[in-house]
Amino acid sequence: DFTETAIFAAEQVGFRRAEDLNDGDLSGVLGYEWMNYAGDRRRSSYVAFLAPHLLRPNLVVETGAKARRILFAEGEGEGGVPRACGVEYRVGDESVRAVAATREVILCAGALESPRLLQLSGIGAAPALRALGLPVVRDLPRVGEGLRDHPNVTLFFRGHREVDCNYPQLYGFHRVGRGDGLPPEQADTCFVFYPARSSLREAMIRMLPAMTLPPRLRDGAVAPAMLRGGVKAAFRSAALRRFIAKVYGITVILGRPKSRGSVRIESADPEAPAVVDPAYFADPEDLETMVRGVALARRIAAAEPLRRWGSRALMPGAGVRSDRRIARFIRKNAMTTYHFASTCRMGTDADAVVDPTLRVRGVAGLRVADASVMPEVLVSALNAPSMMIGWRAAQFIRDEG
């Protein structure tokens, strides 16, 4: 079948078949995915940790609620440390509410929203907060800085027959860049093989407006809706579905980016979005690594097993050969993998936002427990590592009494 053919092709260009992608050796391996399934459903953090306890009398889940800011009480005595004492939030169009915290507030809104909420609450770079008229609770200049993500680009090929799997099943890892400072078993690039029919429609509905419309139309409601409607109509075509059934993608993901982005608020209004700058390829080495990753993906597709299956290049076309043209293709088509991290970095140095037990430095009663605390983004999906961070936060709180 397709997956075994792809493995054989990858082995011909230097990959090794991995029986367990979680064994710690991620340099030059390719294997079947290991997902956290329970039965036929992915076992999310909600299913694993929250759903079994919904009937507990000391647990209240407020759905549809959007946090606006963390509330602080002044510290006692001269030079007292401010203490988080509650959260201000709103449910839908209702009036603003507040809930009190007698022990701690745990912020786990993710690497884009956690720094935004900290800044709205007066924790961040003091000059920027004052410029917006926000009272400064604690001057922590690195809040929102150091944003990491895994930019990716997908190469599409068409075979002679239908791709006989229904979702991404193969994951590969290799070191194609310089590998500065990485241990021998650590990769810097990830490769995902998947049938186009499994997700191409949804990806185009989600991403096409951002990739094709000018900013003045992209930010409106009408043009994106019309474009998405056109995509949905096109995918109702039987001829298009038959064509796509033979198409497969190889997604190249930059696993160890050196570029650093940011998340910064530009308004004191809690309803205003933050400005997110992922700064993709700000470090030239990132683009260099991606170019090499695309070249390796093409070598896999050109290897004899996939060549027999069929590997006609659709995107980019066969004429895109030089590094310069591949780099242009990457810049034009790169998108997020939604693996945002490192905007509230954990550490013991003066620039760290949280300490090794996830407590926000310089205030009391506040922790951050999500991917924003990661000092570096991992060369993997962040789902399981984020659950681990939540688990450790619970251990810290329990151990501290």
C-alpha positions, -999 to +999 in steps of 0.1 A: +000+000+000+010+037-001+025+039+034+048+009+029+058+022-005+067+055+010+087+038+037+107+018+012+113+050-008+126+068+023+149+040+031+165+043-003+175+079+005+189+072+040+160+069+064+156+040+088+123+024+096+113+032+132+092+008+152+087+033+179+089+071+171+089+077+209+121+059+217+142+091+217+161+086+184+148+111+159+176+115+134+169+098+101+139+077+110+104+072+095+076+053+110+039+050+117+023+076+139+018+070+176-013+089+187-031+091+221-062+071+210-088+055+233-109+033+212-115+051+179-112+087+193-082+108+200-078+111+238-077+148+244-068+165+277-105+171+282-114+134+277-084+122+298-084+147+327-116+168+329-146+148+317-142+121+344-145+147+372-173+170+359-196+160+387-172+169+415-188+195+438-156+216+439-153+219+401-172+245+381-167+247+343-177+279+327-181+274+289-181+302+264-162+324+288-134+347+276-108+359+302-101+396+301-074+401+327-060+388+359-068+408+390-042+416+416-042+427+452-015+449+466+012+432+486+012+436+524+039+457+540+065+479+524+077+464+492+051+437+493+046+415+463+013+419+443-008+387+446-032+374+419-066+374+436-090+367+407-099+367+370-121+391+351-141+375+323-171+378+300-195+352+287-208+361+253-224+396+253-231+395+290-217+420+315-182+415+328-179+391+357-151+384+382-142+352+401-121+354+432-090+332+437-082+323+473-050+304+465-037+306+430-046+316+394-034+291+368-030+306+333-031+281+305-044+300+275-016+290+252+015+307+238-005+334+220-031+342+246-012+337+279+013+366+272-016+387+259-035+382+292-004+389+312+002+422+294-035+432+298-031+425+335+000+448+338+028+422+335+051+429+307+075+455+294+068+486+316+073+513+290+049+496+265+023+490+292+024+527+303+021+539+267-012+520+266-024+535+299-021+502+317-009+501+354+023+482+357+020+453+382+054+438+373+080+448+348+089+416+329+102+428+295+103+393+279+066+385+282+054+378+247+090+377+233+108+347+218+078+332+200+086+299+183+065+279+158+070+252+133+065+267+099+057+241+072+053+238+035+036+209+016+047+194-016+020+176-037+024+147-060+000+126-080+002+089-084-012+063-108-038+050-084-057+061-053-039+067-021-052+039+001-051+055+035-074+081+050-053+103+073-017+111+079+000+079+090+037+083+084+061+107+102+097+111+095+125+130+113+159+139+099+187+164+104+191+184+072+205+217+086+237+225+103+225+210+136+244+235+158+242+224+194+220+194+188+228+159+202+234+132+176+200+116+179+181+149+175+165+160+142+158+195+130+131+187+103+099+166+103+082+150+073+046+140+072+030+119+045-007+121+040-035+116+014-047+149+000-083+139+003-080+137+040-075+174+047-069+194+015-105+208+014-104+219+050-069+234+047-079+254+016-111+267+033-090+278+063-059+291+046-068+303+011-082+337+021-050+345+040-028+333+012-045+349-018-065+380-007-049+415-001-051+427+035-079+452+028-101+422+016-087+396+039-098+413+071-133+418+059-162+393+060-175+392+025-144+383+004-132+354+026-167+340+028-171+341-010-137+324-015-145+297+011-178+291-006-161+287-040-137+261-024-167+242-010-185+243-044-153+231-062-149+201-039-184+189-047-172+181-082-169+144-088-141+150-113-121+169-087-126+143-061-114+116-084-083+137-093-075+144-056-079+107-046-046+100-064-028+130-048-006+127-018+014+154+001+047+154+019+048+182+044+082+195+054+082+211+089+110+231+104+115+215+138+142+237+154+137+273+142+162+299+151+139+328+143+122+345+172+088+362+169+066+381+194+031+386+208+023+422+218-008+440+227-014+474+210-045+483+229-057+482+265-090+469+253-094+432+264-115+426+233-087+437+209-065+410+195-028+410+201-003+415+172+014+382+165+046+383+145+059+348+139+090+362+122+093+331+100+128+329+084+141+360+101+172+339+107+185+329+072+195+295+085+159+285+089+152+291+052+183+272+043+172+242+064+137+243+048+153+243+013+173+212+022+142+196+037+122+202+005+151+187-015+151+156+007+113+152+003+117+154-035+144+127-033+120+104-015+093+110-041+118+104-069+131+071-053+122+040-073+093+027-050+073+059-052+083+066-088+066+033-097+036+043-076+036+076-093+051+109-082+043+136-107+051+169-091+021+192-088+033+218-063+059+230-068+061+219-104+091+200-118+105+232-132+112+246-097+147+232-092+172+258-080+176+267-044+166+303-051+133+292-067+126+266-039+132+293-013+107+316-031+082+288-031+087+282+006+083+319+015+051+321-006+035+289+007+048+284+043+021+282+070+018+276+107+017+241+122+000+257+153+029+247+175+033+281+192+056+282+222+082+300+244+065+334+249+065+331+287+098+313+290+107+293+321+142+297+336+163+309+364+179+339+347+168+375+349+150+373+315+128+344+324+090+350+328+083+320+351+105+301+375+112+263+373+079+257+392+059+278+367+053+307+390+053+341+374+084+360+387+078+390+409+042+383+418+024+358+441-004+334+434+001+331+396+014+303+374+015+297+337+011+261+326+011+257+288+035+256+259+044+293+264+068+283+292+090+260+270+125+274+267+127+259+232+101+245+209+104+207+207+109+188+174+074+173+178+038+181+182+032+200+214+000+182+225+015+156+249+043+179+262+016+205+270-003+179+290+029+171+308+034+207+318-002+208+332+006+175+351+037+190+366+019+222+376-006+200+395+023+182+412+040+215+422+008+228+437+001+196+456+037+193+469+036+229+481+005+223+501 
